[in-house]
């Protein structure tokens, strides 16, 4: 995913993740609306659709409570990059790895 999430989209992702972890099912659009103080269910639906298009969320059409947050941090790839950078002896190699990580949207912090 090359597109960054907006602040509101990040809040929605965090809310869905937390709600799902606590309840073992995903929230309804109304629960997201109430939890984040959004103005309408249609505003939630629009944000959800944008997040699905960005690949940050998955949902099953026609199924209630089917929102699933997709892990966009790529933990295995991030770990590999961090290890390679830590073990690199060449400044040019480190620069190349950092540039590649940026292109891939990896957060190496």
C-alpha positions in Angstrom: 0.0 0.0 0.0 1.6 3.3 -1.1 -1.1 5.5 0.3 -0.9 6.7 3.8 -3.9 6.7 6.1 -5.5 9.9 7.2 -5.8 10.7 10.9 -9.5 9.8 10.8 -8.8 6.5 8.9 -6.1 5.6 11.5 -8.6 6.3 14.3 -11.2 4.0 12.6 -8.6 1.2 12.1 -7.5 1.5 15.8 -11.2 1.5 17.0 -12.0 -1.6 14.9 -8.9 -3.4 16.1 -9.5 -2.6 19.8 -13.2 -3.4 19.5 -12.6 -6.7 17.8 -9.9 -7.7 20.3 -12.2 -7.0 23.2 -15.4 -8.5 21.8 -14.2 -11.2 19.4 -16.3 -9.7 16.6 -16.0 -6.5 14.6 -18.1 -3.4 15.4 -21.2 -2.3 13.4 -21.1 1.0 11.6 -23.3 2.5 14.3 -20.8 1.4 17.0 -18.0 3.0 15.0 -20.0 6.2 14.6 -20.8 6.3 18.4 -17.3 5.3 19.4 -15.6 8.0 17.4 -18.2 10.7 17.5 -18.8 10.7 13.8 -21.8 12.5 12.4 -23.6 9.7 10.5 -23.5 6.1 9.5 -22.9 7.2 5.9 -19.7 9.0 7.0 -18.5 5.7 8.5 -19.5 3.8 5.4 -17.5 6.2 3.2 -14.4 5.8 5.4 -14.8 2.1 5.5 -15.0 1.9 1.7 -11.9 4.1 1.3 -10.0 1.8 3.7 -11.1 -1.3 1.8 -9.9 0.4 -1.4 -6.5 1.2 0.2 -6.2 -2.4 1.4 -6.3 -1.6 5.1 -9.6 -3.3 5.7 -11.4 -6.4 4.4 -15.1 -7.0 4.6 -17.5 -9.6 3.4 -20.3 -8.2 1.2 -23.7 -8.8 2.7 -22.3 -10.1 6.0 -22.8 -8.2 9.2 -19.8 -7.5 11.5 -17.3 -8.7 8.9 -14.7 -5.9 9.1 -11.2 -7.2 9.3 -8.1 -5.0 9.8 -5.3 -6.0 7.5 -1.8 -5.7 9.0 0.0 -3.2 6.8 3.2 -3.1 8.8 4.7 -6.2 7.1 6.4 -7.3 10.3 8.5 -10.1 8.6 9.8 -7.7 5.9 10.4 -4.9 8.3 12.4 -7.3 10.6 14.4 -8.5 7.6 15.3 -4.9 6.5 16.3 -3.9 10.1 18.5 -7.0 10.4 20.2 -6.4 7.1 20.8 -2.7 7.9 22.2 -3.6 11.3 24.6 -6.1 9.8 25.6 -4.0 6.8 29.2 -2.7 6.6 28.7 -0.5 3.6 27.1 3.0 3.8 26.0 2.6 0.1 24.2 -0.6 1.0 22.5 1.0 4.0 21.4 4.0 1.8 20.0 1.6 -0.8 18.1 -0.5 1.8 16.6 2.7 3.4 15.5 4.0 0.0 13.9 0.6 -0.8 12.1 0.5 2.6 10.8 4.0 1.9 9.5 3.0 -1.5 7.8 -0.1 0.0 6.3 2.1 2.8 8.0 0.2 5.6 8.3 1.8 8.9 11.7 0.9 10.2 11.5 2.9 13.5 
